[in-house]
């Protein structure tokens, strides 16, 4: 027998229960006004994982293994392609 979660559409129809209401917490304009760009101040390459330290925590990104981190300019990583 397949398990149906009590909040599923099937049980809502059977029991005649209204679906949960979604109330917006903020407007789109408030979100756009309060957005902060995460600018990492330190980059570290560990294998193919590029880690950047930001004011909000770590920013992690995977990069192809044929690139290495050469330097950081104006807070942005600069890569060099490895040719074997």
C-alpha positions, -999 to +999 in steps of 0.1 A: +000+000+000+014+034-010+017+059+018+000+092+013+010+122+034-020+138+052-013+171+034-015+154+000-042+164-026-058+130-022-066+134+015-076+170+010-103+159-014-115+130+007-116+149+040-128+182+024-099+201+039-087+234+023-050+234+012-027+255+033-026+292+026+006+308+014+012+343+029+040+363+014+064+375+041+079+403+020+073+419-013+096+415-043+106+452-040+118+446-004+139+417-014+155+436-042+162+466-019+179+444+007+199+421-015+236+421-009+262+408-034+285+382-019+320+393-027+345+367-015+377+382-001+397+350-002+397+322-027+412+287-022+413+259-047+411+224-032+411+198-060+383+209-083+364+227-055+368+265-054+360+280-020+355+317-014+351+333+020+323+359+022+307+378+050+278+353+049+300+322+050+316+299+024+308+301-013+316+268-030+318+261-067+331+231-087+354+238-117+368+215-144+401+198-133+420+212-163+420+247-148+440+259-118+437+291-098+464+315-109+457+346-089+429+369-076+422+402-092+397+427-077+381+398-056+376+376-087+396+344-093+417+342-124+422+307-138+449+292-160+442+262-183+466+233-177+479+218-210+496+184-207 
